[in-house]
Amino acid sequence: MVKSTIGFNDMVNQNDSSQIIQRKYDYFVKNSMISDCYFYLGYINKDNFIKIKDTLTRNPDLIHVLKTAFDIEADSNVLLQQADLIQNSCNVLLAAGLKQ
């Protein structure tokens, strides 16, 4: 996701802010701040998307980069499997907590 975010950022802004994104990503990962990292990358992608939303149809190459940058899964079966896995994991954790 970070590579797509950096690539998308470079395509939209054409500046050196990708180095800042990489450093913040490295900091978050090094300090086990994974959810903060995910939020940060999503925020950067959202801001960049807003900048180009009106011109998106003229540059179809951005669609693939956006799907990866926003961590969008196109296969609904994969999404359902992941949702089931999360639900089952939560049920196991809740059942273990009730036994104590």
VMD Tcl script that builds the backbone (N, CA, C; Angstrom):
set m [mol new atoms 300]
animate dup $m
set s [atomselect $m all]
$s set {name element resname resid chain x y z} {
  {N N MET 1 A 0.821 -1.194 0.000}
  {CA C MET 1 A 0.000 0.000 0.000}
  {C C MET 1 A 0.866 1.258 0.000}
  {N N VAL 2 A 2.005 1.219 0.680}
  {CA C VAL 2 A 2.849 2.414 0.740}
  {C C VAL 2 A 3.443 2.738 -0.631}
  {N N LYS 3 A 3.810 1.718 -1.388}
  {CA C LYS 3 A 4.383 1.973 -2.712}
  {C C LYS 3 A 3.356 2.617 -3.629}
  {N N SER 4 A 2.120 2.155 -3.568}
  {CA C SER 4 A 1.063 2.751 -4.381}
  {C C SER 4 A 0.753 4.165 -3.923}
  {N N THR 5 A 0.771 4.391 -2.622}
  {CA C THR 5 A 0.531 5.735 -2.102}
  {C C THR 5 A 1.613 6.690 -2.587}
  {N N ILE 6 A 2.854 6.248 -2.520}
  {CA C ILE 6 A 3.965 7.089 -2.983}
  {C C ILE 6 A 3.859 7.326 -4.484}
  {N N GLY 7 A 3.567 6.265 -5.239}
  {CA C GLY 7 A 3.426 6.411 -6.689}
  {C C GLY 7 A 2.285 7.336 -7.057}
  {N N PHE 8 A 1.154 7.175 -6.392}
  {CA C PHE 8 A -0.006 8.021 -6.643}
  {C C PHE 8 A 0.309 9.465 -6.278}
  {N N ASN 9 A 0.984 9.653 -5.158}
  {CA C ASN 9 A 1.370 10.993 -4.728}
  {C C ASN 9 A 2.296 11.649 -5.758}
  {N N ASP 10 A 3.255 10.891 -6.267}
  {CA C ASP 10 A 4.171 11.430 -7.274}
  {C C ASP 10 A 3.440 11.787 -8.564}
  {N N MET 11 A 2.452 10.978 -8.949}
  {CA C MET 11 A 1.688 11.253 -10.170}
  {C C MET 11 A 0.852 12.522 -10.034}
  {N N VAL 12 A 0.333 12.753 -8.848}
  {CA C VAL 12 A -0.562 13.891 -8.637}
  {C C VAL 12 A 0.210 15.173 -8.343}
  {N N ASN 13 A 1.162 15.106 -7.425}
  {CA C ASN 13 A 1.822 16.319 -6.947}
  {C C ASN 13 A 3.115 16.656 -7.668}
  {N N GLN 14 A 3.805 15.670 -8.168}
  {CA C GLN 14 A 5.076 15.873 -8.865}
  {C C GLN 14 A 6.047 16.710 -8.030}
  {N N ASN 15 A 6.208 16.295 -6.776}
  {CA C ASN 15 A 7.180 16.934 -5.893}
  {C C ASN 15 A 7.892 15.856 -5.083}
  {N N ASP 16 A 8.693 16.233 -4.123}
  {CA C ASP 16 A 9.469 15.270 -3.343}
  {C C ASP 16 A 8.802 14.875 -2.029}
  {N N SER 17 A 7.505 15.068 -1.914}
  {CA C SER 17 A 6.839 14.718 -0.660}
  {C C SER 17 A 6.782 13.211 -0.443}
  {N N SER 18 A 7.103 12.430 -1.458}
  {CA C SER 18 A 7.105 10.973 -1.291}
  {C C SER 18 A 8.157 10.525 -0.279}
  {N N GLN 19 A 9.229 11.274 -0.145}
  {CA C GLN 19 A 10.251 10.954 0.857}
  {C C GLN 19 A 9.685 11.117 2.266}
  {N N ILE 20 A 8.856 12.118 2.456}
  {CA C ILE 20 A 8.221 12.340 3.756}
  {C C ILE 20 A 7.259 11.195 4.060}
  {N N ILE 21 A 6.492 10.794 3.063}
  {CA C ILE 21 A 5.556 9.684 3.245}
  {C C ILE 21 A 6.311 8.423 3.635}
  {N N GLN 22 A 7.414 8.140 2.958}
  {CA C GLN 22 A 8.200 6.941 3.257}
  {C C GLN 22 A 8.760 6.993 4.679}
  {N N ARG 23 A 9.255 8.160 5.099}
  {CA C ARG 23 A 9.802 8.277 6.457}
  {C C ARG 23 A 8.728 8.094 7.523}
  {N N LYS 24 A 7.550 8.677 7.289}
  {CA C LYS 24 A 6.459 8.503 8.254}
  {C C LYS 24 A 6.016 7.046 8.296}
  {N N TYR 25 A 5.939 6.418 7.137}
  {CA C TYR 25 A 5.592 4.995 7.082}
  {C C TYR 25 A 6.606 4.175 7.880}
  {N N ASP 26 A 7.886 4.419 7.653}
  {CA C ASP 26 A 8.937 3.693 8.375}
  {C C ASP 26 A 8.813 3.894 9.883}
  {N N TYR 27 A 8.521 5.122 10.298}
  {CA C TYR 27 A 8.364 5.423 11.724}
  {C C TYR 27 A 7.188 4.641 12.316}
  {N N PHE 28 A 6.043 4.702 11.632}
  {CA C PHE 28 A 4.861 4.001 12.131}
  {C C PHE 28 A 5.112 2.503 12.254}
  {N N VAL 29 A 5.707 1.916 11.233}
  {CA C VAL 29 A 5.948 0.470 11.248}
  {C C VAL 29 A 6.975 0.109 12.317}
  {N N LYS 30 A 8.036 0.900 12.429}
  {CA C LYS 30 A 9.083 0.626 13.417}
  {C C LYS 30 A 8.520 0.660 14.834}
  {N N ASN 31 A 7.564 1.544 15.070}
  {CA C ASN 31 A 6.984 1.705 16.404}
  {C C ASN 31 A 5.666 0.942 16.577}
  {N N SER 32 A 5.417 -0.011 15.703}
  {CA C SER 32 A 4.224 -0.875 15.764}
  {C C SER 32 A 2.921 -0.079 15.804}
  {N N MET 33 A 2.882 1.001 15.059}
  {CA C MET 33 A 1.691 1.845 14.987}
  {C C MET 33 A 0.984 1.578 13.649}
  {N N ILE 34 A 0.591 0.327 13.451}
  {CA C ILE 34 A 0.073 -0.108 12.163}
  {C C ILE 34 A -1.245 0.580 11.810}
  {N N SER 35 A -2.160 0.695 12.761}
  {CA C SER 35 A -3.436 1.346 12.447}
  {C C SER 35 A -3.232 2.826 12.145}
  {N N ASP 36 A -2.307 3.472 12.839}
  {CA C ASP 36 A -1.993 4.875 12.545}
  {C C ASP 36 A -1.411 5.004 11.145}
  {N N CYS 37 A -0.577 4.058 10.779}
  {CA C CYS 37 A 0.035 4.047 9.455}
  {C C CYS 37 A -1.043 3.890 8.379}
  {N N TYR 38 A -1.946 2.954 8.588}
  {CA C TYR 38 A -3.029 2.702 7.640}
  {C C TYR 38 A -3.897 3.950 7.480}
  {N N PHE 39 A -4.218 4.604 8.597}
  {CA C PHE 39 A -5.008 5.833 8.559}
  {C C PHE 39 A -4.263 6.929 7.802}
  {N N TYR 40 A -2.975 7.084 8.093}
  {CA C TYR 40 A -2.166 8.121 7.451}
  {C C TYR 40 A -2.120 7.924 5.936}
  {N N LEU 41 A -1.849 6.705 5.494}
  {CA C LEU 41 A -1.777 6.448 4.055}
  {C C LEU 41 A -3.133 6.691 3.398}
  {N N GLY 42 A -4.205 6.291 4.061}
  {CA C GLY 42 A -5.540 6.546 3.533}
  {C C GLY 42 A -5.846 8.027 3.436}
  {N N TYR 43 A -5.390 8.784 4.422}
  {CA C TYR 43 A -5.602 10.233 4.428}
  {C C TYR 43 A -4.853 10.900 3.272}
  {N N ILE 44 A -3.613 10.491 3.052}
  {CA C ILE 44 A -2.817 11.028 1.940}
  {C C ILE 44 A -3.504 10.706 0.614}
  {N N ASN 45 A -3.954 9.462 0.467}
  {CA C ASN 45 A -4.624 9.056 -0.770}
  {C C ASN 45 A -5.911 9.836 -0.991}
  {N N LYS 46 A -6.658 10.061 0.082}
  {CA C LYS 46 A -7.908 10.822 -0.029}
  {C C LYS 46 A -7.630 12.237 -0.512}
  {N N ASP 47 A -6.643 12.886 0.083}
  {CA C ASP 47 A -6.300 14.250 -0.324}
  {C C ASP 47 A -5.872 14.308 -1.785}
  {N N ASN 48 A -5.072 13.347 -2.202}
  {CA C ASN 48 A -4.623 13.324 -3.593}
  {C C ASN 48 A -5.774 13.011 -4.545}
  {N N PHE 49 A -6.668 12.125 -4.129}
  {CA C PHE 49 A -7.822 11.800 -4.961}
  {C C PHE 49 A -8.702 13.025 -5.178}
  {N N ILE 50 A -8.904 13.807 -4.136}
  {CA C ILE 50 A -9.727 15.015 -4.249}
  {C C ILE 50 A -9.130 15.972 -5.279}
  {N N LYS 51 A -7.815 16.036 -5.339}
  {CA C LYS 51 A -7.149 16.931 -6.290}
  {C C LYS 51 A -7.400 16.534 -7.741}
  {N N ILE 52 A -7.578 15.246 -8.016}
  {CA C ILE 52 A -7.667 14.790 -9.403}
  {C C ILE 52 A -9.017 14.187 -9.773}
  {N N LYS 53 A -9.986 14.233 -8.896}
  {CA C LYS 53 A -11.246 13.522 -9.134}
  {C C LYS 53 A -11.945 13.954 -10.423}
  {N N ASP 54 A -11.805 15.210 -10.821}
  {CA C ASP 54 A -12.469 15.684 -12.034}
  {C C ASP 54 A -11.733 15.282 -13.307}
  {N N THR 55 A -10.476 14.913 -13.193}
  {CA C THR 55 A -9.682 14.547 -14.369}
  {C C THR 55 A -9.393 13.052 -14.437}
  {N N LEU 56 A -9.995 12.283 -13.585}
  {CA C LEU 56 A -9.711 10.854 -13.496}
  {C C LEU 56 A -10.045 10.116 -14.788}
  {N N THR 57 A -11.101 10.503 -15.461}
  {CA C THR 57 A -11.492 9.810 -16.693}
  {C C THR 57 A -10.486 10.018 -17.814}
  {N N ARG 58 A -9.695 11.061 -17.743}
  {CA C ARG 58 A -8.682 11.318 -18.777}
  {C C ARG 58 A -7.391 10.563 -18.535}
  {N N ASN 59 A -7.252 9.953 -17.368}
  {CA C ASN 59 A -6.027 9.213 -17.047}
  {C C ASN 59 A -6.397 7.861 -16.431}
  {N N PRO 60 A -6.741 6.874 -17.271}
  {CA C PRO 60 A -7.180 5.577 -16.748}
  {C C PRO 60 A -6.091 4.797 -16.011}
  {N N ASP 61 A -4.830 5.157 -16.197}
  {CA C ASP 61 A -3.754 4.472 -15.476}
  {C C ASP 61 A -3.878 4.674 -13.967}
  {N N LEU 62 A -4.491 5.763 -13.580}
  {CA C LEU 62 A -4.635 6.048 -12.155}
  {C C LEU 62 A -5.617 5.106 -11.459}
  {N N ILE 63 A -6.541 4.522 -12.214}
  {CA C ILE 63 A -7.546 3.649 -11.607}
  {C C ILE 63 A -6.884 2.474 -10.896}
  {N N HIS 64 A -5.949 1.809 -11.560}
  {CA C HIS 64 A -5.268 0.663 -10.942}
  {C C HIS 64 A -4.482 1.100 -9.708}
  {N N VAL 65 A -3.776 2.211 -9.820}
  {CA C VAL 65 A -2.989 2.710 -8.690}
  {C C VAL 65 A -3.911 3.062 -7.529}
  {N N LEU 66 A -5.052 3.662 -7.837}
  {CA C LEU 66 A -6.010 4.027 -6.790}
  {C C LEU 66 A -6.551 2.804 -6.063}
  {N N LYS 67 A -6.855 1.745 -6.808}
  {CA C LYS 67 A -7.375 0.530 -6.168}
  {C C LYS 67 A -6.387 -0.013 -5.145}
  {N N THR 68 A -5.126 -0.005 -5.496}
  {CA C THR 68 A -4.110 -0.509 -4.579}
  {C C THR 68 A -3.855 0.484 -3.452}
  {N N ALA 69 A -3.775 1.765 -3.790}
  {CA C ALA 69 A -3.492 2.783 -2.782}
  {C C ALA 69 A -4.595 2.851 -1.725}
  {N N PHE 70 A -5.844 2.704 -2.164}
  {CA C PHE 70 A -6.959 2.736 -1.220}
  {C C PHE 70 A -7.249 1.367 -0.620}
  {N N ASP 71 A -6.468 0.366 -0.996}
  {CA C ASP 71 A -6.615 -0.994 -0.468}
  {C C ASP 71 A -8.018 -1.527 -0.736}
  {N N ILE 72 A -8.456 -1.366 -1.977}
  {CA C ILE 72 A -9.790 -1.807 -2.377}
  {C C ILE 72 A -9.685 -3.184 -3.017}
  {N N GLU 73 A -10.432 -4.105 -2.503}
  {CA C GLU 73 A -10.471 -5.459 -3.057}
  {C C GLU 73 A -11.676 -5.546 -3.989}
  {N N ALA 74 A -11.444 -5.887 -5.232}
  {CA C ALA 74 A -12.518 -5.930 -6.218}
  {C C ALA 74 A -13.304 -7.234 -6.175}
  {N N ASP 75 A -12.738 -8.279 -5.635}
  {CA C ASP 75 A -13.387 -9.585 -5.620}
  {C C ASP 75 A -14.280 -9.702 -4.385}
  {N N SER 76 A -15.588 -9.749 -4.602}
  {CA C SER 76 A -16.522 -9.793 -3.472}
  {C C SER 76 A -16.397 -11.093 -2.682}
  {N N ASN 77 A -15.995 -12.181 -3.332}
  {CA C ASN 77 A -15.803 -13.443 -2.606}
  {C C ASN 77 A -14.677 -13.329 -1.586}
  {N N VAL 78 A -13.606 -12.649 -1.962}
  {CA C VAL 78 A -12.490 -12.452 -1.034}
  {C C VAL 78 A -12.944 -11.598 0.144}
  {N N LEU 79 A -13.729 -10.571 -0.138}
  {CA C LEU 79 A -14.243 -9.720 0.937}
  {C C LEU 79 A -15.124 -10.515 1.902}
  {N N LEU 80 A -15.975 -11.364 1.368}
  {CA C LEU 80 A -16.837 -12.181 2.225}
  {C C LEU 80 A -16.022 -13.158 3.062}
  {N N GLN 81 A -14.995 -13.757 2.476}
  {CA C GLN 81 A -14.133 -14.671 3.223}
  {C C GLN 81 A -13.426 -13.939 4.358}
  {N N GLN 82 A -12.940 -12.730 4.069}
  {CA C GLN 82 A -12.254 -11.956 5.097}
  {C C GLN 82 A -13.222 -11.550 6.206}
  {N N ALA 83 A -14.440 -11.172 5.842}
  {CA C ALA 83 A -15.441 -10.801 6.845}
  {C C ALA 83 A -15.791 -11.998 7.727}
  {N N ASP 84 A -15.941 -13.168 7.117}
  {CA C ASP 84 A -16.221 -14.384 7.895}
  {C C ASP 84 A -15.074 -14.713 8.840}
  {N N LEU 85 A -13.857 -14.575 8.358}
  {CA C LEU 85 A -12.686 -14.853 9.191}
  {C C LEU 85 A -12.636 -13.916 10.397}
  {N N ILE 86 A -12.913 -12.648 10.168}
  {CA C ILE 86 A -12.920 -11.673 11.265}
  {C C ILE 86 A -14.025 -12.008 12.264}
  {N N GLN 87 A -15.208 -12.346 11.755}
  {CA C GLN 87 A -16.320 -12.681 12.647}
  {C C GLN 87 A -16.004 -13.927 13.469}
  {N N ASN 88 A -15.452 -14.945 12.843}
  {CA C ASN 88 A -15.098 -16.172 13.570}
  {C C ASN 88 A -14.031 -15.903 14.622}
  {N N SER 89 A -13.051 -15.089 14.282}
  {CA C SER 89 A -11.997 -14.745 15.242}
  {C C SER 89 A -12.576 -13.999 16.436}
  {N N CYS 90 A -13.484 -13.077 16.175}
  {CA C CYS 90 A -14.127 -12.331 17.267}
  {C C CYS 90 A -14.941 -13.259 18.160}
  {N N ASN 91 A -15.652 -14.200 17.548}
  {CA C ASN 91 A -16.446 -15.150 18.336}
  {C C ASN 91 A -15.560 -16.002 19.233}
  {N N VAL 92 A -14.422 -16.444 18.719}
  {CA C VAL 92 A -13.486 -17.242 19.519}
  {C C VAL 92 A -12.960 -16.420 20.690}
  {N N LEU 93 A -12.590 -15.175 20.419}
  {CA C LEU 93 A -12.069 -14.308 21.482}
  {C C LEU 93 A -13.129 -14.019 22.540}
  {N N LEU 94 A -14.348 -13.763 22.096}
  {CA C LEU 94 A -15.425 -13.498 23.053}
  {C C LEU 94 A -15.739 -14.727 23.892}
  {N N ALA 95 A -15.750 -15.888 23.262}
  {CA C ALA 95 A -16.016 -17.122 24.003}
  {C C ALA 95 A -14.916 -17.384 25.030}
  {N N ALA 96 A -13.677 -17.115 24.667}
  {CA C ALA 96 A -12.561 -17.305 25.599}
  {C C ALA 96 A -12.665 -16.318 26.759}
  {N N GLY 97 A -13.114 -15.105 26.484}
  {CA C GLY 97 A -13.262 -14.098 27.528}
  {C C GLY 97 A -14.384 -14.424 28.493}
  {N N LEU 98 A -15.444 -15.047 28.009}
  {CA C LEU 98 A -16.574 -15.409 28.865}
  {C C LEU 98 A -16.242 -16.569 29.793}
  {N N LYS 99 A -15.310 -17.422 29.390}
  {CA C LYS 99 A -14.931 -18.572 30.211}
  {C C LYS 99 A -14.133 -18.154 31.436}
  {N N GLN 100 A -13.525 -17.003 31.384}
  {CA C GLN 100 A -12.670 -16.573 32.500}
  {C C GLN 100 A -13.465 -16.000 33.606}
}
mol reanalyze $m
mol bondsrecalc $m
mol representation Tube
mol addrep $m
